[in-house]
């Protein structure tokens, strides 16, 4: 089973926006209220979980982030 990246691929961003040119992708993302960051090459980077929420119609916010509580168990180390 192949692990997916935490961010969308260039092909996935093109499929969502309908544009191959990064400046057009950025314009579409801005027009549709998507959050993204730019690489040094001025390409948009979109998080996979964020994209899934947007496409499902859920307004992404800090409240929707599932923070799993964990602690380091060193009881078996030794």
C-alpha positions as CSV (number, residue, x, y, z in Angstrom):
1,X,0.0,0.0,0.0
2,X,1.5,3.3,-1.0
3,X,1.5,6.2,1.4
4,X,0.2,9.5,0.2
5,X,2.0,12.8,0.7
6,X,0.7,15.3,3.3
7,X,0.4,17.8,0.4
8,X,-1.4,17.5,-2.9
9,X,0.7,16.8,-6.0
10,X,1.0,19.2,-8.9
11,X,-1.3,17.0,-10.9
12,X,-3.9,17.0,-8.1
13,X,-3.8,20.8,-7.8
14,X,-4.2,21.0,-11.6
15,X,-7.2,18.7,-11.4
16,X,-8.9,20.7,-8.7
17,X,-8.2,24.1,-10.2
18,X,-8.5,23.2,-13.9
19,X,-5.2,25.0,-14.6
20,X,-1.7,23.8,-15.3
21,X,0.0,27.2,-14.9
22,X,0.8,28.0,-11.3
23,X,-0.3,31.7,-11.6
24,X,-3.7,30.5,-12.8
25,X,-3.9,27.9,-10.0
26,X,-3.1,30.6,-7.4
27,X,-5.8,32.9,-8.9
28,X,-8.4,30.0,-8.7
29,X,-7.4,29.2,-5.1
30,X,-7.7,32.8,-4.1
31,X,-11.1,33.2,-5.8
32,X,-12.4,30.1,-4.1
33,X,-11.1,30.9,-0.6
34,X,-8.4,28.1,-0.4
35,X,-5.4,28.4,1.9
36,X,-2.0,27.5,0.5
37,X,1.6,28.4,0.7
38,X,4.0,29.1,-2.2
39,X,7.2,27.3,-2.9
40,X,10.3,29.2,-3.8
41,X,9.4,28.5,-7.5
42,X,6.0,30.2,-6.8
43,X,4.0,27.0,-7.0
44,X,1.0,26.6,-4.6
45,X,1.2,23.9,-2.0
46,X,-2.1,22.7,-0.5
47,X,-2.4,20.3,2.5
48,X,-4.2,17.0,1.7
49,X,-6.4,17.0,4.8
50,X,-7.3,20.6,4.2
51,X,-8.2,19.8,0.6
52,X,-10.4,16.8,1.6
53,X,-12.3,19.0,4.1
54,X,-12.8,21.8,1.5
55,X,-14.0,19.3,-1.1
56,X,-16.4,17.8,1.4
57,X,-17.9,21.2,2.2
58,X,-16.5,21.4,5.7
59,X,-15.1,24.8,6.6
60,X,-11.5,23.9,7.8
61,X,-10.7,25.5,11.2
62,X,-8.6,24.7,14.2
63,X,-11.7,23.2,15.8
64,X,-11.9,20.4,13.2
65,X,-8.3,19.3,13.8
66,X,-8.2,16.0,15.7
67,X,-5.4,16.3,18.2
68,X,-4.6,12.9,19.4
69,X,-3.2,12.9,22.9
70,X,-0.2,10.7,23.4
71,X,2.6,10.2,25.8
72,X,6.0,8.6,25.5
73,X,6.0,5.2,27.1
74,X,9.6,4.2,28.2
75,X,8.5,1.5,30.6
76,X,9.8,-1.3,28.3
77,X,13.1,0.3,27.5
78,X,16.0,-1.0,29.4
